[in-house]
Amino acid sequence: MMDVIQKERDGEGASDRSLVIGLTQMLIELDKGVEDKEKKAYTLIFEEEFLSQSRSYFRKEASNFFEIATATQYLERVRNRLKEEQERTR
């Protein structure tokens, strides 16, 4: 699942978005009735790795882009990335 998200972020696989959505919805369904967040499939299988890889990906991208862009370009890039991530969750 993380490979699909990585490819989409890199502009290589927007067509696989429905696969990621379906898999995350399946994990959420499996968790119905589970009270402890630490025992939920979504958390154990997806969320922790997603957050870790997202943090690394965007930290690296920000560092690389900040070196070559103006402040205005950098902020525009950040705004676009936030929009893309929000769209990815729909």
C-alpha angles and dihedrals in degrees: 000000000000091000090056091050091047092051092049091051088051091051095251107107119026089141090069094061092101090057092056092045091050093049094048091048089051091053091049090051091051088055097057107124094016107120102183109080090205090062097047117114092224091058097041099042105030122004101061094047092042092054093045095049092042091053092051094044096051094040090056094043092048093049093049095044095044090060094057104030137074118244090257093051091047093052091047090052091050091050091050093048092051089051091049092050091049091051090049090061095057 
